């Protein structure tokens, strides 16, 4: 099992989508992911502070898909857990998952920076 934050096979598939007309496709995708994630994490932290489980679930659902799309499978798995908690209207213990997400996000950003 790889200790990579990004699945190399998915990154390779993304690279194949880039072409002469859009050679920066993957870089732009990664940049958009990082920007979106930073905003979403702020929204999740605010939602947890105000005990807004529905917003937690919505943000987690969105970032679960985005993470999966770029091959950040550990991130997707963590967001899946957070989404399930939000859907059950449970936010107790969610902060621990968010700490793990933030830690994994740092790993993802590091690999993205190595890609560029």
Secondary structure, DSSP 8 states (H G I E B T S, - for coil): ----SS-HHHHHHHHHH-BTTBTTHHHHHHHHHHHHHHHHHHHHHHHHHTT-HHHHHHHHHHHHHHHHHHT-HHHHHHHHHHHHHHHTT--TTHHHHHHHHHHHHHHHHHHHHHH-
